[in-house]
Amino acid sequence: MREPSSAAGAASGPEIGESLKPMTLLEHLDELRRRLMRCLMAVAVGFAVSYAYHEEIFQWLALPLTRYLPEGGRLVYLKLQEPFMLFLKVALFAGIFLAAPYLLYQLWLFISPGLYRHEKRYALPFIVFASALFIAGCAFAYFVALPSAFQFFIDMGKGYTPNIDIDFFFDLVLFIILGMGAVFQLPIVIAFLSMMGMVTPRFLIQKFRHAVVIIFIVAAVISPTTDALNLVIFAGPMLVLYVLSIGVSWIFMRRRAKTGAVDGAPAA
């Protein structure tokens, strides 16, 4: 028989010493507070490490643009405090990036008490694959999407000397990189929804046309350009991820059905 959800915090849970009784609202809030404090500490450590290399990190982020700048083109700042504020933001988001696996681990520890024992075995795969997909999304943005977009803009402005504000540039790069990193989490989201029986492969296939429309809308929001080529470049990986998510949903649906059969519950 399946263990009751109220016993999800037993010895099989993520931490030793969790109570067997259901958690009250205040206990949930206290648990959330503890997880958030640990996340903030991890980000603070990442920030301290990243700030020591903030100039190198920014120069590296600027490479997809600076390689296309014509002679005389440069990054500039318009306000006296902009370089200082920029380097703080660079260090902060680099620190979040470094702490991302630990943040995902804390997220898992927070939600795992609501899962069944056999579902908690997915903790390590969840952290590994979520981190790998996030890095893959950021890498795609840095190595493919950003150079294509910047080359498009520089080519459109031929005959003029670009003086690009560093704060605006960083915000744009950050939005695109984090946006693609978030989009690449689609298989993980589908895996959770499939684990809970909320979506099935048949449902995802039936909604494929709707998904294509939504994907191109998201690509249009993330992409800084309006040309068709860059829109396809941003939308292409999302379409591939959606198709991959159908396979992920099928795997989790089969496992959920087998688990239900073993426990005597009706298969999903």
Secondary structure, DSSP 8 states (H G I E B T S, - for coil): ----GGGTTSTTSSSTT--SS---HHHHHHHHHHHHHHHHHHHHHHHHHHHTTHHHHHHHHHHHHHTT--TT-EEE-SSTTHHHHHHHHHHHHHHHHHHHHHHHHHHHHHHGGGS-GGGGGGHHHHHHHHHHHHHHHHHHIIIIIHHHHHHHHHHHTTTS--EEEHHHHHHHHHHHHHHHHHHTTHHHHHHHHHHTTS--HHHHHHTHHHHHHHHHHHHHHH-S--SHHHHHHHHHHHHHHHHHHHHHHHHHHHHHHHHHHHHT----
